[in-house]
Amino acid sequence: MSLTYLTTEELAQRIKYNPRTIRQVLMDSVILEGRHYVRPFGQRKILFIWEHIEADMFSGQSAFAVPMSNGSLCYA
């Protein structure tokens, strides 16, 4: 299975979020390291795994929740 690796900016275009919001809010609360993204060679660069994000986000399961501005969560 071939995986698609995306930068933060590319992911932001696909899910319609600001790259800064992805880095500061979604990472490690909704998007998990090891499952949804990796840091190749332990560097600062982050590569998101689109197939895993897409599977969790669009599967209808409650595993993927998007934080809302009022503090609640929206389950996709």
C-alpha positions, -999 to +999 in steps of 0.1 A: +000+000+000+014+033-010+010+062+015+006+098+006+027+121+028+017+158+030+032+189+045+012+210+069+003+235+041-009+207+018-030+192+046-045+226+053-056+229+017-073+195+018-091+199+052-097+236+048-079+246+080-052+272+086-017+256+089-012+273+122-044+258+136-033+224+126+001+228+143-012+245+175-046+229+181-051+197+162-017+181+166-015+157+196-051+161+205-069+151+173-041+142+149-018+118+167+020+112+161+027+078+148-008+073+134-016+105+115+019+121+112+056+113+115+087+133+120+113+118+096+147+113+112+135+131+144+136+165+127+112+195+129+097+187+095+063+170+099+048+147+073+011+139+076-002+105+063-033+114+043-047+078+041-048+075+079-063+110+084-089+104+057-098+070+071-104+084+107-119+116+096-145+103+070-152+068+084-181+080+106-164+068+138-160+091+168-123+087+168-117+119+148-131+150+164-126+186+153-123+212+181-148+240+178-143+277+188-167+273+218-146+245+233-168+216+222-159+189+197-175+182+163-173+145+154-169+140+117 
